[in-house]
Amino acid sequence: MITAAATGFFTAFSLILAIGAQNAFVLRQGVLRKHVGWLCLLCAGSDALLISAGILGFGAVTALYPALPAIMGVSGAAFLFVYGAMRLRAAWRGDYALVLAGQSGSLRATLVTAFAFTWLNPHVYLDTLGLIGAVSTRFEPAADKIAFGIAAVSASFVFFYSLGFGARLLAPAMQSAKAWRVLDLGIGAVMWGLAAGLLRNAVS
C-alpha cells in the first residue's frame, strides 16, 4: 500500500505541477488574497472527481466519443484566448488602482472562471482519466488501488492549497502597477500559448 500511495501522490503532483491556465489563475487570486479557499476547493475537488473517474475506468469515454477531445479543445482554446486578451488588455491599460486596493471579482465570478479553466481543458481529462487511470491499473488489490486514489487526490489538495495560500508571499512584491502589469503580461502570454496548443491539437 505504501508503494501504491507514493506512486499515486507523486504521479498526480507531477502532472498538476506544470504551469497552466488554472494554476496561473489560482496564483493571481492568491496574490490578491481573494476567495482563495473556495477557489482551491473547487480546483482540488474537480481533480478528485476526475481522478476517481479515471481510476474507476471511465477513461474509455473518449474512445466511445472520438470527437469529444477536438470539441473540448476548440472550446477551451476560445475561452483561453478571451481570458488572455483580458489580461493583456489590463496590462496595456495599466489601471491597477482597484487591484492595488485589494479588490477582486465576486466569489461567483471567480468560481465560474475557475470552473471553465478546469472543465474546458482537454489536458485535464488526459491527465486524470487517461494517465492516472492507466497507472492505477498496476495496482490490482482493492486496498492498493484505494491507497493510490486517496494519495493522488491528496496531491491535488496539497498542491492547490499550497499555491493559493503560498502566493500571498509574493504580495509585498506586488505593490506597484508595474509588477501587476508584468504578471498580467506573463499570464496573457501563457493563456494564448495554451490556446494555440489546444487548437493545433484539435485540428491535427
ROSE-4610 file (N, C-alpha, C; in Angstrom, 1 decimal, always signed):
// ROSE-4610
residu = [M/M/M/I/I/I/T/T/T/A/A/A/A/A/A/A/A/A/T/T/T/G/G/G/F/F/F/F/F/F/T/T/T/A/A/A/F/F/F/S/S/S/L/L/L/I/I/I/L/L/L/A/A/A/I/I/I/G/G/G/A/A/A/Q/Q/Q/N/N/N/A/A/A/F/F/F/V/V/V/L/L/L/R/R/R/Q/Q/Q/G/G/G/V/V/V/L/L/L/R/R/R/K/K/K/H/H/H/V/V/V/G/G/G/W/W/W/L/L/L/C/C/C/L/L/L/L/L/L/C/C/C/A/A/A/G/G/G/S/S/S/D/D/D/A/A/A/L/L/L/L/L/L/I/I/I/S/S/S/A/A/A/G/G/G/I/I/I/L/L/L/G/G/G/F/F/F/G/G/G/A/A/A/V/V/V/T/T/T/A/A/A/L/L/L/Y/Y/Y/P/P/P/A/A/A/L/L/L/P/P/P/A/A/A/I/I/I/M/M/M/G/G/G/V/V/V/S/S/S/G/G/G/A/A/A/A/A/A/F/F/F/L/L/L/F/F/F/V/V/V/Y/Y/Y/G/G/G/A/A/A/M/M/M/R/R/R/L/L/L/R/R/R/A/A/A/A/A/A/W/W/W/R/R/R/G/G/G/D/D/D/Y/Y/Y/A/A/A/L/L/L/V/V/V/L/L/L/A/A/A/G/G/G/Q/Q/Q/S/S/S/G/G/G/S/S/S/L/L/L/R/R/R/A/A/A/T/T/T/L/L/L/V/V/V/T/T/T/A/A/A/F/F/F/A/A/A/F/F/F/T/T/T/W/W/W/L/L/L/N/N/N/P/P/P/H/H/H/V/V/V/Y/Y/Y/L/L/L/D/D/D/T/T/T/L/L/L/G/G/G/L/L/L/I/I/I/G/G/G/A/A/A/V/V/V/S/S/S/T/T/T/R/R/R/F/F/F/E/E/E/P/P/P/A/A/A/A/A/A/D/D/D/K/K/K/I/I/I/A/A/A/F/F/F/G/G/G/I/I/I/A/A/A/A/A/A/V/V/V/S/S/S/A/A/A/S/S/S/F/F/F/V/V/V/F/F/F/F/F/F/Y/Y/Y/S/S/S/L/L/L/G/G/G/F/F/F/G/G/G/A/A/A/R/R/R/L/L/L/L/L/L/A/A/A/P/P/P/A/A/A/M/M/M/Q/Q/Q/S/S/S/A/A/A/K/K/K/A/A/A/W/W/W/R/R/R/V/V/V/L/L/L/D/D/D/L/L/L/G/G/G/I/I/I/G/G/G/A/A/A/V/V/V/M/M/M/W/W/W/G/G/G/L/L/L/A/A/A/A/A/A/G/G/G/L/L/L/L/L/L/R/R/R/N/N/N/A/A/A/V/V/V/S/S/S]
num = [1/1/1/2/2/2/3/3/3/4/4/4/5/5/5/6/6/6/7/7/7/8/8/8/9/9/9/10/10/10/11/11/11/12/12/12/13/13/13/14/14/14/15/15/15/16/16/16/17/17/17/18/18/18/19/19/19/20/20/20/21/21/21/22/22/22/23/23/23/24/24/24/25/25/25/26/26/26/27/27/27/28/28/28/29/29/29/30/30/30/31/31/31/32/32/32/33/33/33/34/34/34/35/35/35/36/36/36/37/37/37/38/38/38/39/39/39/40/40/40/41/41/41/42/42/42/43/43/43/44/44/44/45/45/45/46/46/46/47/47/47/48/48/48/49/49/49/50/50/50/51/51/51/52/52/52/53/53/53/54/54/54/55/55/55/56/56/56/57/57/57/58/58/58/59/59/59/60/60/60/61/61/61/62/62/62/63/63/63/64/64/64/65/65/65/66/66/66/67/67/67/68/68/68/69/69/69/70/70/70/71/71/71/72/72/72/73/73/73/74/74/74/75/75/75/76/76/76/77/77/77/78/78/78/79/79/79/80/80/80/81/81/81/82/82/82/83/83/83/84/84/84/85/85/85/86/86/86/87/87/87/88/88/88/89/89/89/90/90/90/91/91/91/92/92/92/93/93/93/94/94/94/95/95/95/96/96/96/97/97/97/98/98/98/99/99/99/100/100/100/101/101/101/102/102/102/103/103/103/104/104/104/105/105/105/106/106/106/107/107/107/108/108/108/109/109/109/110/110/110/111/111/111/112/112/112/113/113/113/114/114/114/115/115/115/116/116/116/117/117/117/118/118/118/119/119/119/120/120/120/121/121/121/122/122/122/123/123/123/124/124/124/125/125/125/126/126/126/127/127/127/128/128/128/129/129/129/130/130/130/131/131/131/132/132/132/133/133/133/134/134/134/135/135/135/136/136/136/137/137/137/138/138/138/139/139/139/140/140/140/141/141/141/142/142/142/143/143/143/144/144/144/145/145/145/146/146/146/147/147/147/148/148/148/149/149/149/150/150/150/151/151/151/152/152/152/153/153/153/154/154/154/155/155/155/156/156/156/157/157/157/158/158/158/159/159/159/160/160/160/161/161/161/162/162/162/163/163/163/164/164/164/165/165/165/166/166/166/167/167/167/168/168/168/169/169/169/170/170/170/171/171/171/172/172/172/173/173/173/174/174/174/175/175/175/176/176/176/177/177/177/178/178/178/179/179/179/180/180/180/181/181/181/182/182/182/183/183/183/184/184/184/185/185/185/186/186/186/187/187/187/188/188/188/189/189/189/190/190/190/191/191/191/192/192/192/193/193/193/194/194/194/195/195/195/196/196/196/197/197/197/198/198/198/199/199/199/200/200/200/201/201/201/202/202/202/203/203/203/204/204/204]
x = [+0.8/+0.0/+0.8/+2.0/+2.9/+3.4/+3.7/+4.2/+3.1/+1.9/+0.8/+0.5/+0.5/+0.2/+1.3/+2.5/+3.6/+3.5/+3.2/+3.1/+1.9/+0.8/-0.4/-0.1/+0.5/+0.8/+1.8/+2.9/+3.9/+3.5/+2.7/+2.2/+1.3/+0.3/-0.7/+0.0/+0.9/+1.6/+2.4/+3.1/+4.0/+3.1/+1.9/+1.1/+0.5/+0.1/-0.5/+0.5/+1.7/+2.8/+3.0/+2.8/+3.1/+2.3/+3.0/+2.3/+1.2/+0.0/-1.1/-2.1/-3.2/-4.1/-4.7/-5.1/-5.7/-4.7/-3.5/-2.5/-2.2/-2.1/-1.9/-3.0/-4.3/-5.4/-5.4/-5.1/-5.0/-3.9/-2.8/-1.7/-2.1/-2.8/-3.2/-4.2/-5.2/-6.1/-5.4/-4.4/-3.7/-2.9/-2.3/-1.7/-2.7/-3.9/-4.9/-5.5/-5.3/-5.9/-7.4/-8.0/-9.5/-10.1/-11.0/-11.7/-10.8/-9.7/-8.6/-9.1/-9.7/-10.1/-11.1/-12.2/-13.2/-12.6/-11.7/-11.1/-10.3/-9.5/-8.7/-9.6/-10.7/-11.6/-12.2/-12.6/-13.2/-12.2/-10.9/-9.9/-9.6/-9.3/-8.9/-10.1/-11.3/-12.5/-12.7/-12.6/-12.7/-11.7/-10.5/-9.5/-9.9/-10.4/-10.8/-11.8/-12.8/-13.9/-13.3/-12.4/-11.8/-10.9/-10.0/-9.1/-9.9/-10.9/-11.7/-12.4/-12.9/-13.4/-12.4/-11.2/-10.1/-9.8/-9.7/-9.3/-10.4/-11.7/-12.8/-13.0/-12.2/-12.2/-13.0/-13.3/-14.1/-13.3/-12.0/-11.2/-11.6/-12.4/-12.9/-13.9/-14.3/-15.4/-14.9/-13.6/-13.1/-13.0/-12.9/-12.9/-14.3/-15.3/-16.7/-17.1/-16.5/-16.8/-15.5/-15.1/-13.8/-13.7/-14.8/-14.9/-14.8/-15.0/-15.0/-13.8/-12.6/-11.3/-11.2/-11.6/-11.5/-12.5/-13.7/-14.7/-14.2/-13.7/-13.2/-12.0/-11.2/-10.0/-10.4/-11.3/-11.7/-12.4/-13.3/-14.0/-13.0/-12.1/-11.1/-10.2/-9.8/-8.9/-9.6/-10.9/-11.7/-11.7/-12.0/-12.0/-10.6/-9.6/-8.2/-7.8/-8.2/-7.9/-8.6/-9.9/-10.6/-10.0/-9.7/-9.2/-7.8/-7.0/-5.7/-5.7/-6.7/-6.9/-7.3/-8.1/-8.4/-7.2/-6.4/-5.2/-4.2/-4.0/-3.2/-3.7/-5.0/-5.7/-5.5/-5.6/-5.4/-3.9/-3.0/-1.6/-1.3/-2.0/-1.8/-2.4/-3.6/-4.2/-3.4/-2.9/-2.1/-2.9/-4.2/-5.0/-5.3/-4.4/-4.5/-4.9/-5.6/-6.0/-6.8/-7.8/-8.7/-7.9/-7.0/-6.2/-5.3/-4.6/-3.7/-4.5/-5.8/-6.6/-7.1/-6.8/-7.2/-8.5/-9.1/-10.4/-10.3/-11.2/-11.2/-12.7/-12.8/-14.2/-14.9/-16.2/-17.1/-16.7/-17.2/-16.9/-17.5/-18.7/-19.3/-18.5/-18.1/-17.4/-16.0/-15.4/-14.1/-14.3/-15.3/-15.6/-16.0/-16.8/-17.2/-16.0/-15.1/-13.9/-13.0/-12.8/-12.0/-12.6/-14.0/-14.7/-14.4/-14.4/-14.1/-12.7/-11.8/-10.3/-10.1/-10.9/-10.7/-11.4/-12.7/-13.5/-13.5/-13.0/-12.8/-11.4/-10.6/-9.2/-9.1/-9.0/-8.9/-7.7/-6.7/-5.5/-5.8/-6.8/-7.1/-7.7/-8.4/-9.0/-7.9/-7.0/-5.9/-5.1/-4.8/-4.0/-4.7/-6.0/-6.8/-7.4/-8.3/-9.0/-8.0/-7.0/-6.1/-4.9/-4.0/-2.7/-2.8/-3.5/-3.6/-4.4/-5.5/-6.3/-5.5/-4.6/-3.8/-2.8/-2.1/-1.2/-1.8/-3.1/-3.8/-4.0/-4.0/-4.2/-3.1/-2.0/-0.8/-1.2/-2.1/-2.4/-3.8/-3.7/-4.9/-5.7/-5.0/-5.8/-6.5/-7.8/-8.6/-8.0/-7.3/-6.7/-5.6/-4.8/-3.7/-4.3/-5.3/-5.9/-6.6/-7.2/-7.8/-6.7/-5.6/-4.5/-3.9/-3.8/-3.3/-4.2/-5.5/-6.5/-6.5/-6.5/-6.5/-5.3/-4.1/-2.9/-2.9/-3.4/-3.5/-4.4/-5.5/-6.4/-5.8/-5.1/-4.4/-3.3/-2.7/-1.6/-2.3/-3.5/-4.2/-4.5/-5.0/-5.3/-4.1/-3.0/-1.8/-1.2/-1.3/-0.7/-1.5/-2.9/-3.7/-3.7/-3.8/-3.8/-2.5/-1.4/+0.0/+0.2/-0.3/-0.2/-1.0/-2.3/-3.2/-2.8/-2.5/-2.2/-0.7/+0.1/+1.5/+1.8/+0.9/+1.1/+1.1/+0.5/+0.5/+1.9/+2.8/+4.2/+4.7/+4.1/+4.5/+3.9/+2.9/+2.2/+3.1/+4.1/+5.0/+5.6/+5.8/+6.5/+5.5/+4.2/+3.1/+2.4/+3.1/+2.5/+2.7/+2.9/+3.0/+2.3/+1.8/+1.1/+2.1/+3.4/+4.3/+4.4/+4.5/+4.6/+3.3/+2.1/+0.9/+0.9/+1.4/+1.5/+2.4/+3.5/+4.4/+3.7/+3.0/+2.3/+1.2/+0.4/-0.7/-0.1/+1.0/+1.6/+2.0/+2.6/+3.0/+1.8/+0.8/-0.4/-1.1/-1.2/-1.8/-1.0/+0.3/+1.1/+0.9/+0.9/+0.6/-0.7/-1.8/-3.1/-3.1/-2.5/-2.5/-1.7/-0.6/+0.3/-0.5/-1.2/-2.0/-3.2/-3.8/-4.9/-4.4/-3.2/-2.6/-2.3/-1.8/-1.5/-2.8/-3.9/-5.1/-5.7/-5.7/-6.2/-5.4/-4.0/-3.2/-3.5/-3.7/-4.0/-5.4/-6.3/-7.7/-7.8/-7.1/-7.2/-6.2/-5.3/-4.3/-4.9]
y = [-1.2/+0.0/+1.3/+1.2/+2.4/+2.7/+1.7/+1.9/+2.5/+2.0/+2.4/+3.9/+4.2/+5.6/+6.6/+6.2/+7.0/+7.3/+6.2/+6.3/+7.3/+7.1/+7.9/+9.4/+9.7/+11.1/+11.7/+11.1/+11.8/+11.8/+10.8/+10.9/+12.1/+12.2/+13.3/+14.7/+14.7/+16.0/+16.5/+15.6/+15.9/+16.4/+15.8/+16.2/+17.6/+17.9/+19.2/+20.3/+20.0/+20.9/+21.8/+21.3/+22.0/+23.3/+24.4/+25.7/+25.7/+26.0/+26.1/+27.2/+27.3/+28.3/+28.3/+27.1/+27.0/+27.5/+27.0/+27.4/+28.9/+29.5/+30.9/+31.7/+31.2/+31.9/+31.8/+30.6/+30.4/+31.3/+31.4/+32.2/+33.7/+34.2/+35.6/+35.9/+35.0/+35.2/+35.1/+34.2/+34.0/+35.3/+36.0/+37.2/+38.3/+38.3/+39.2/+38.9/+37.6/+37.1/+37.2/+36.8/+36.9/+35.5/+35.0/+33.8/+32.6/+32.6/+31.6/+30.2/+30.2/+28.9/+28.2/+28.9/+28.3/+28.0/+28.8/+28.5/+27.2/+27.1/+25.9/+24.6/+24.8/+23.7/+23.2/+24.2/+23.9/+23.1/+23.7/+23.0/+21.6/+21.5/+20.2/+19.2/+19.8/+18.9/+18.4/+19.2/+18.8/+17.7/+17.9/+16.9/+15.6/+15.7/+14.5/+13.7/+14.4/+13.7/+13.0/+13.8/+13.3/+12.1/+12.2/+11.2/+9.9/+10.1/+8.9/+8.3/+9.1/+8.5/+7.8/+8.3/+7.7/+6.3/+6.3/+5.0/+4.0/+4.5/+3.5/+3.1/+3.6/+3.1/+3.8/+5.1/+5.9/+6.5/+6.2/+6.8/+6.3/+5.3/+4.7/+5.6/+6.7/+7.6/+8.2/+8.6/+9.3/+8.3/+7.0/+6.0/+5.9/+6.1/+6.0/+7.2/+8.3/+9.6/+10.2/+9.8/+10.3/+11.8/+12.4/+13.8/+14.7/+14.1/+14.9/+15.6/+15.1/+15.8/+17.1/+16.9/+18.1/+19.2/+18.8/+19.8/+20.5/+19.7/+20.3/+21.2/+20.8/+21.6/+23.0/+23.0/+24.3/+25.2/+24.6/+25.4/+25.9/+25.1/+25.6/+26.6/+26.5/+27.5/+28.8/+28.8/+30.0/+30.8/+30.0/+30.6/+31.2/+30.4/+30.9/+32.1/+32.2/+33.3/+34.6/+34.4/+35.6/+36.0/+35.1/+35.5/+36.1/+35.5/+36.0/+37.4/+37.7/+39.0/+40.0/+39.6/+40.4/+40.8/+39.8/+40.1/+41.0/+40.8/+41.7/+43.1/+43.2/+44.5/+45.2/+44.5/+45.1/+45.6/+44.8/+45.2/+46.4/+46.5/+47.6/+48.9/+48.8/+50.0/+50.4/+49.4/+49.8/+50.4/+50.2/+50.8/+49.8/+49.8/+48.8/+49.4/+50.4/+51.1/+50.2/+49.5/+48.6/+47.4/+46.9/+45.7/+46.0/+47.2/+47.6/+47.9/+48.2/+48.4/+47.1/+46.0/+44.6/+44.2/+44.8/+44.4/+43.4/+42.5/+41.4/+41.2/+40.3/+39.9/+39.2/+39.0/+38.4/+36.9/+36.3/+34.9/+34.1/+34.4/+33.7/+33.8/+35.0/+35.2/+34.4/+34.4/+33.7/+32.2/+31.6/+30.2/+29.8/+30.6/+30.3/+30.3/+31.3/+31.3/+30.1/+29.7/+28.6/+27.3/+27.2/+26.0/+25.9/+27.0/+26.9/+26.5/+27.1/+26.7/+25.2/+24.6/+23.2/+22.3/+22.6/+21.6/+21.8/+22.9/+23.1/+22.9/+22.3/+22.0/+20.5/+20.1/+18.7/+18.0/+18.7/+18.1/+17.5/+18.1/+17.6/+16.2/+16.0/+14.6/+13.6/+14.1/+13.2/+12.8/+13.8/+13.5/+12.7/+13.0/+12.3/+11.0/+11.1/+9.9/+9.0/+9.6/+8.8/+8.3/+9.2/+8.8/+8.2/+9.0/+8.5/+7.2/+7.2/+6.0/+4.8/+5.0/+3.9/+3.4/+4.4/+4.0/+3.2/+3.5/+2.8/+1.4/+1.0/-0.4/-1.3/-0.7/-1.6/-2.1/-1.6/-2.0/-2.7/-4.0/-4.8/-5.0/-5.3/-5.5/-4.2/-4.3/-3.2/-2.2/-2.7/-1.8/-1.0/-1.6/-0.8/+0.3/-0.1/+0.9/+2.0/+1.7/+2.8/+3.7/+3.1/+3.9/+4.8/+4.3/+5.0/+6.2/+6.0/+7.0/+8.1/+7.7/+8.7/+9.6/+9.0/+9.7/+10.7/+10.2/+11.1/+12.3/+12.1/+13.2/+14.1/+13.5/+14.3/+15.2/+14.7/+15.6/+16.8/+16.7/+17.8/+18.9/+18.4/+19.3/+20.0/+19.2/+19.8/+20.9/+20.6/+21.5/+22.8/+22.7/+23.9/+24.8/+24.2/+25.0/+25.6/+24.9/+25.5/+26.6/+26.5/+27.5/+28.7/+28.5/+29.6/+30.4/+29.7/+30.5/+30.8/+30.1/+30.4/+31.7/+31.9/+33.1/+34.4/+34.4/+35.7/+36.1/+35.2/+35.6/+36.6/+36.5/+37.5/+38.8/+39.0/+40.2/+41.4/+41.3/+42.5/+43.0/+42.1/+42.5/+43.0/+42.9/+43.2/+44.5/+45.4/+46.7/+47.8/+47.5/+48.6/+48.1/+49.1/+48.8/+48.1/+48.4/+47.8/+46.3/+45.9/+44.5/+43.7/+44.3/+43.7/+43.6/+44.6/+44.6/+43.5/+43.3/+42.2/+40.8/+40.7/+39.4/+39.2/+40.2/+40.1/+39.8/+40.4/+40.1/+38.6/+38.1/+36.7/+35.8/+36.1/+35.3/+35.3/+36.5/+36.6/+35.8/+35.8/+35.1/+33.6/+33.1/+31.7/+31.3/+32.1/+31.7/+31.6/+32.5/+32.5/+31.3/+31.0/+29.9/+28.6/+28.5/+27.3/+27.2/+28.3/+28.3/+27.8/+28.3/+27.9/+26.4/+25.9/+24.5/+23.6/+24.1/+23.3/+23.3/+24.4/+24.5/+23.6/+23.6/+22.8/+21.3/+20.9/+19.5/+19.2/+20.1/+19.8/+19.6/+20.3/+20.2/+19.2/+18.7/+17.7/+16.3]
z = [+0.0/+0.0/+0.0/+0.7/+0.7/-0.7/-1.4/-2.8/-3.7/-3.5/-4.3/-3.9/-2.7/-2.2/-2.7/-2.6/-3.1/-4.6/-5.3/-6.8/-7.1/-6.4/-6.7/-6.4/-5.3/-4.9/-5.9/-6.1/-7.0/-8.5/-8.9/-10.3/-10.5/-9.6/-9.6/-9.5/-8.5/-8.2/-9.4/-10.0/-11.2/-12.4/-12.5/-13.6/-13.4/-12.1/-11.8/-11.8/-11.5/-11.3/-12.5/-13.7/-14.9/-14.9/-15.4/-15.4/-16.5/-16.0/-16.9/-16.6/-17.3/-17.1/-15.7/-15.3/-13.9/-12.9/-12.9/-11.9/-11.9/-13.1/-13.2/-12.6/-12.8/-12.2/-10.7/-10.2/-8.7/-8.1/-8.8/-8.4/-8.3/-9.3/-9.3/-8.2/-8.0/-6.9/-5.5/-5.5/-4.2/-3.8/-4.9/-4.6/-4.1/-4.7/-4.3/-3.0/-2.5/-1.3/-1.3/-2.4/-2.5/-3.0/-2.2/-2.5/-2.6/-2.0/-2.2/-1.7/-0.5/+0.0/-0.9/-1.3/-2.2/-3.5/-4.0/-5.3/-5.3/-4.3/-4.1/-3.9/-3.2/-3.0/-4.3/-5.2/-6.5/-7.3/-7.4/-8.3/-7.8/-6.5/-6.0/-6.0/-5.7/-5.7/-7.1/-8.1/-9.5/-9.9/-9.4/-9.7/-9.0/-7.8/-7.1/-7.8/-8.4/-9.2/-10.4/-11.1/-12.4/-12.1/-11.1/-10.7/-10.3/-9.5/-9.1/-10.4/-11.3/-12.5/-13.3/-13.4/-14.1/-13.5/-12.2/-11.5/-11.7/-11.7/-11.9/-13.3/-14.2/-15.6/-16.6/-16.3/-17.3/-18.3/-18.4/-19.4/-20.8/-20.9/-22.2/-22.8/-22.1/-22.7/-24.0/-24.0/-25.2/-26.3/-26.0/-27.1/-27.7/-26.9/-27.4/-28.1/-27.8/-28.5/-29.0/-30.1/-30.7/-30.9/-31.2/-31.5/-30.2/-29.1/-27.8/-27.6/-27.7/-27.4/-28.3/-29.6/-30.5/-30.1/-29.7/-29.3/-28.1/-27.1/-25.9/-26.1/-27.1/-27.4/-28.0/-28.9/-29.5/-28.5/-27.7/-26.7/-25.7/-25.2/-24.3/-24.8/-26.1/-26.8/-26.9/-27.2/-27.3/-25.9/-24.9/-23.5/-23.1/-23.4/-23.0/-23.8/-25.1/-25.9/-25.3/-25.0/-24.4/-23.1/-22.2/-20.9/-21.1/-22.0/-22.2/-22.8/-23.6/-24.2/-23.1/-22.1/-21.0/-20.2/-19.9/-19.1/-19.9/-21.2/-22.0/-22.1/-22.2/-22.2/-20.9/-19.8/-18.5/-18.4/-18.9/-18.8/-19.7/-20.9/-21.8/-21.2/-20.5/-19.9/-18.7/-17.9/-16.7/-15.5/-15.5/-14.5/-13.4/-12.4/-11.3/-10.0/-10.0/-8.7/-7.9/-8.5/-7.7/-7.2/-8.1/-7.7/-6.5/-6.6/-5.5/-4.2/-4.4/-3.2/-2.6/-3.3/-2.8/-3.3/-4.3/-4.8/-5.9/-6.0/-7.0/-7.4/-8.4/-8.8/-7.7/-7.9/-6.9/-6.8/-5.7/-5.5/-6.6/-7.0/-8.1/-9.4/-9.7/-11.0/-10.9/-9.8/-9.6/-9.8/-9.2/-9.3/-10.7/-11.3/-12.7/-13.6/-13.4/-14.3/-14.0/-12.7/-12.4/-12.9/-12.9/-13.4/-14.9/-15.6/-17.0/-17.3/-16.5/-16.7/-16.5/-15.5/-15.2/-16.2/-16.4/-17.2/-18.7/-19.2/-20.6/-21.1/-20.2/-20.6/-20.9/-22.2/-22.5/-21.9/-21.6/-21.0/-19.6/-18.9/-17.6/-17.7/-18.8/-18.9/-19.3/-20.1/-20.5/-19.2/-18.4/-17.2/-16.2/-15.9/-14.9/-15.4/-16.4/-16.9/-17.6/-18.3/-19.1/-18.3/-18.0/-17.4/-16.0/-15.1/-13.8/-13.7/-14.6/-14.7/-15.1/-16.1/-16.6/-15.6/-14.9/-13.9/-12.8/-12.4/-11.3/-11.6/-12.9/-13.3/-12.8/-12.4/-11.9/-10.6/-9.9/-8.5/-8.5/-8.5/-8.6/-7.3/-6.2/-4.9/-4.6/-4.2/-3.9/-2.9/-1.9/-0.9/-1.5/-2.4/-3.1/-4.0/-4.7/-5.6/-4.9/-3.8/-2.9/-2.4/-1.9/-1.4/-2.5/-3.7/-4.9/-5.1/-5.1/-5.4/-4.3/-3.1/-2.0/-2.0/-2.3/-2.4/-3.6/-4.7/-5.9/-5.6/-5.0/-4.7/-3.7/-2.7/-1.7/-2.3/-3.3/-4.0/-4.6/-5.2/-5.7/-4.7/-3.5/-2.4/-1.9/-1.7/-1.2/-2.2/-3.5/-4.5/-4.5/-4.7/-4.9/-3.6/-2.5/-1.3/-1.0/-1.3/-1.2/-2.2/-3.4/-4.4/-4.1/-3.7/-3.4/-2.2/-1.1/+0.1/+0.2/-0.6/-0.6/-1.5/-2.4/-3.3/-2.6/-1.4/-0.7/-0.3/-0.3/+0.0/-1.1/-2.3/-3.3/-3.2/-2.3/-2.1/-1.9/-1.1/-0.9/-2.2/-3.1/-4.4/-5.4/-5.0/-6.0/-5.6/-5.0/-4.6/-5.5/-6.8/-7.8/-9.1/-9.8/-11.1/-12.1/-12.0/-12.9/-12.6/-11.4/-11.0/-11.6/-11.4/-11.8/-13.4/-14.0/-15.5/-16.0/-15.3/-15.7/-15.5/-14.4/-14.1/-15.1/-15.5/-16.4/-17.8/-18.2/-19.5/-19.5/-18.4/-18.4/-18.5/-17.7/-17.7/-19.1/-19.7/-21.0/-22.1/-22.0/-22.9/-22.7/-21.5/-21.2/-21.7/-21.5/-22.0/-23.5/-24.2/-25.7/-26.2/-25.5/-25.9/-25.7/-24.6/-24.4/-25.4/-25.7/-26.7/-28.0/-28.4/-29.7/-29.7/-28.6/-28.5/-28.6/-27.9/-28.0/-29.4/-30.1/-31.4/-32.4/-32.2/-33.0/-32.8/-31.6/-31.3/-31.8/-31.7/-32.1/-33.6/-34.4/-35.9/-36.5/-35.7/-36.2/-36.3]
